[in-house]
Every structure is written in structure tokens, then in C-alpha cells.
Amino acid sequence: MTDTTTLDLGPQARIVARLAAGVPDVRLADPTPCPEYAVSDILGHLAGLAVAFRDAARKDMGPTTDTAPDPAAFSLPAGWREELPRVLGELAEAWRDPAAWTGMTRAGGVDLPGDIAGAVANDELVIHGWDLARATGQEYAPDQDALRSSHAFLLAAAEEEDRGGGIFGPVVPVPDTAPLLDRAVGLSGRDPGWVPPTTP
């Protein structure tokens, strides 16, 4: 995996915040590339992971870092339109501390090295940013440093698992000549060609 210790999560966090701001209330129940997850679930998950990985960067262990993610708890918090950009900003700021990338930390109830936790946080922002954009018909151009880091992380994870499954599901084969974003999306277990189902 490429070195992530100098990666700034700020640009990608701001992109995700802009995508979230572009979601009208009428689209919250729409389907996403994640089976069984609606747009509101993705937004709720982003809010929760931003807090969890913020605290993981700070080595502030407690309920936010000790609890495994529960898809049933992906409900949007009250005031999410104000809260989500705030916690995304706090996440990015926490990972600007070089100490966040060193030693051990915990996220989702799992102990892991700081640099791996930072790579996971970045990957979540890149891939769920794509989920959100694709589900709501928004243009998506991820931060290129974040995208390269996400692709390297997902590729290493797939190779370790003998390509039997990606971080989010079985790897979807994508040509080596495809854009880097499509290749990262495929490694995450998503079909880069996914589009929302048409309404009859």
C-alpha cells in the first residue's frame, strides 16, 4: 500500500460535504449502489464513521470507537445537514496530526495501526462519495490523492484475500484500462456502471 501518512483528508471530506448538501429531501429514500441501503442510510453511515474515525485519529477511545458499525443504526441524526459537514471537517483536521498515523488505535471495535485506520477513513470517503453521487445524479470528481490512496488500499486488500472479496463485497472485475475511479469502485465490490433504477 502506498504511504498515506502525508495524505490530507480535507479535500475529499469537503467534496463529500458538497455532495451531501446537494441531496434534496425527496431523494433520501432513493436506492444506492449498496444493496438495501437508501441515500439516507449512506448519509447516516458517513456521519457515524466521521465521528468514529475522528476519535480514532485522536486516540480517544470510547463508545464511538468501540462499537462495530450496525447497518440498522444508519439513521440520519437530527440536524444532519449542519452536523455532517461539521464532523467531516473535524475528521479531516484530526488526521492532519502526524501522531494520528502512528501507533495503534481502534475503530469499529477493531484494534488496528493508525496508518491503516487513516487509509480506511479515506477509502470510506472516496467510495461512499461515489455511492452518494451516483444515487443522486451528481457529478463526482474525487480528490486525486485520495483516489490513488483508496485504489492502492483496495487493491492490497483484494490481493490479500486472493481476490475472493473486497472490503464491501466480492470484487467486480473492471478492465485495467478503465479510469482509476472505476477500478477502485470495482475493487470495493460495486459495479461502476450502476445507475438508479428507472421509475415505471
C-alpha positions in Angstrom: 0.0 0.0 0.0 1.2 3.5 -0.7 2.3 5.8 2.1 -0.7 7.6 3.4 0.9 9.5 6.3 1.0 12.8 4.4 -2.5 12.4 2.9 -4.8 15.3 3.7 -8.4 14.1 4.0 -9.7 17.6 3.9 -10.2 18.0 0.1 -12.1 14.7 -0.1 -14.1 15.5 3.0 -15.2 18.8 1.5 -16.3 17.0 -1.7 -18.4 14.6 0.3 -19.9 17.5 2.3 -20.8 19.3 -1.0 -22.5 16.1 -2.3 -24.5 15.7 0.9 -25.6 19.4 0.6 -26.8 18.6 -2.9 -29.2 15.9 -1.8 -32.8 17.1 -1.7 -35.1 15.7 1.0 -37.1 13.9 -1.7 -34.1 11.8 -2.7 -33.4 10.5 0.8 -35.3 7.2 0.3 -33.8 6.5 -3.1 -31.7 3.4 -3.7 -27.9 3.4 -3.9 -25.2 1.1 -5.2 -25.1 -0.5 -1.8 -27.9 -3.1 -1.8 -30.5 -2.5 0.9 -29.1 1.0 1.7 -31.0 4.1 0.8 -29.4 7.5 0.4 -30.4 8.4 3.9 -28.5 5.3 5.2 -25.3 6.3 3.3 -25.6 9.8 4.8 -26.2 8.4 8.3 -23.2 6.0 7.9 -21.0 8.9 6.8 -22.0 10.9 9.9 -21.2 7.9 12.1 -17.9 7.0 10.5 -16.7 10.6 10.6 -17.1 10.7 14.3 -15.6 7.2 14.8 -12.5 7.8 12.7 -12.1 11.3 14.1 -11.9 9.8 17.6 -9.7 7.0 16.3 -7.2 9.7 15.0 -7.3 11.4 18.3 -6.8 8.0 20.1 -9.9 9.0 22.1 -11.2 5.5 22.8 -14.7 5.0 23.9 -18.2 4.2 22.6 -17.6 5.8 19.2 -14.5 3.7 18.5 -15.5 0.5 20.4 -18.8 -0.2 18.7 -19.0 -2.2 15.4 -21.0 -0.4 12.7 -24.6 -1.5 12.7 -26.4 -1.1 9.4 -29.7 -0.9 11.4 -28.3 2.2 13.1 -27.6 4.2 9.9 -30.4 6.6 10.6 -29.8 10.2 10.0 -29.1 12.3 13.1 -31.3 15.3 13.8 -29.9 18.3 12.1 -27.7 16.2 9.8 -27.3 19.0 7.2 -25.4 21.0 9.8 -23.8 18.1 11.6 -22.4 16.2 8.7 -20.2 18.9 7.3 -19.0 19.8 10.8 -17.9 16.2 11.7 -16.4 15.7 8.3 -14.3 18.8 8.9 -13.3 17.5 12.3 -12.3 14.2 10.8 -10.0 15.8 8.3 -8.5 18.1 11.0 -7.8 15.1 13.3 -5.9 13.2 10.6 -3.7 16.3 9.9 -1.9 15.4 13.2 1.1 13.2 12.2 0.6 11.3 15.5 -2.8 10.0 14.2 -1.0 7.9 11.7 1.4 6.2 14.2 0.9 3.6 16.9 -2.3 1.7 17.4 -5.9 2.9 17.6 -9.4 1.4 17.4 -12.3 1.9 15.0 -15.5 -0.2 14.8 -14.4 -2.2 17.8 -11.3 -3.4 16.0 -7.7 -2.5 17.0 -5.5 -1.5 14.1 -2.4 0.5 13.2 -3.0 4.3 12.9 -1.9 4.3 9.2 -4.4 1.6 8.3 -7.2 3.4 10.2 -6.4 6.6 8.2 -6.4 4.6 4.9 -9.8 3.1 5.8 -11.2 6.5 6.7 -10.0 7.9 3.3 -11.4 4.9 1.4 -14.8 5.3 3.1 -14.9 8.9 1.9 -13.9 8.1 -1.6 -16.2 5.1 -2.1 -19.3 6.4 -0.3 -18.8 9.7 -2.1 -19.3 7.8 -5.3 -22.3 6.0 -3.8 -23.9 9.3 -2.9 -23.1 10.9 -6.3 -24.3 8.0 -8.4 -27.5 7.6 -6.4 -28.5 11.2 -6.6 -27.3 12.1 -10.1 -24.5 14.4 -9.1 -21.2 14.8 -10.8 -18.3 13.2 -8.9 -14.6 14.1 -9.2 -12.8 12.8 -6.1 -9.6 14.3 -4.9 -6.9 12.6 -6.9 -4.6 11.9 -4.0 -7.5 10.4 -2.0 -8.5 8.3 -5.0 -5.0 7.0 -5.6 -4.7 6.1 -1.9 -8.1 4.4 -2.0 -7.3 2.3 -5.0 -4.0 1.2 -3.6 -5.7 0.3 -0.3 -8.5 -1.7 -2.0 -6.1 -3.4 -4.4 -3.9 -4.6 -1.5 -6.9 -5.8 0.4 -8.2 -7.7 -2.6 -4.8 -9.3 -3.2 -4.6 -10.4 0.5 -7.9 -12.1 0.2 -6.9 -13.8 -3.1 -9.5 -11.6 -4.9 -12.2 -13.6 -3.2 -13.9 -10.5 -1.8 -13.3 -6.8 -1.5 -13.8 -4.6 1.5 -17.5 -4.1 0.8 -18.3 -7.3 -1.2 -17.0 -9.5 -3.9 -14.7 -7.7 -6.4 -16.4 -6.7 -9.6 -13.9 -7.2 -12.5 -13.0 -4.0 -14.3 -10.6 -3.7 -17.2 -7.1 -2.4 -16.4 -7.7 0.3 -19.0 -10.7 1.7 -17.2 -10.5 5.0 -15.3 -8.9 4.7 -11.8 -12.2 5.6 -10.1 -14.0 2.7 -11.9 -11.2 0.3 -10.9 -11.4 1.4 -7.3 -15.2 1.1 -7.3 -14.9 -2.4 -8.8 -12.4 -3.4 -6.1 -14.9 -2.2 -3.5 -17.5 -4.7 -4.7 -19.6 -2.3 -6.7 -20.4 -2.2 -10.4 -19.1 1.1 -11.8 -21.9 1.0 -14.4 -24.6 1.1 -11.7 -27.4 3.6 -12.3 -30.5 4.2 -10.3 -33.5 2.0 -11.4 -36.0 3.9 -13.5 -39.4 4.5 -12.1 -42.2 2.9 -14.1 
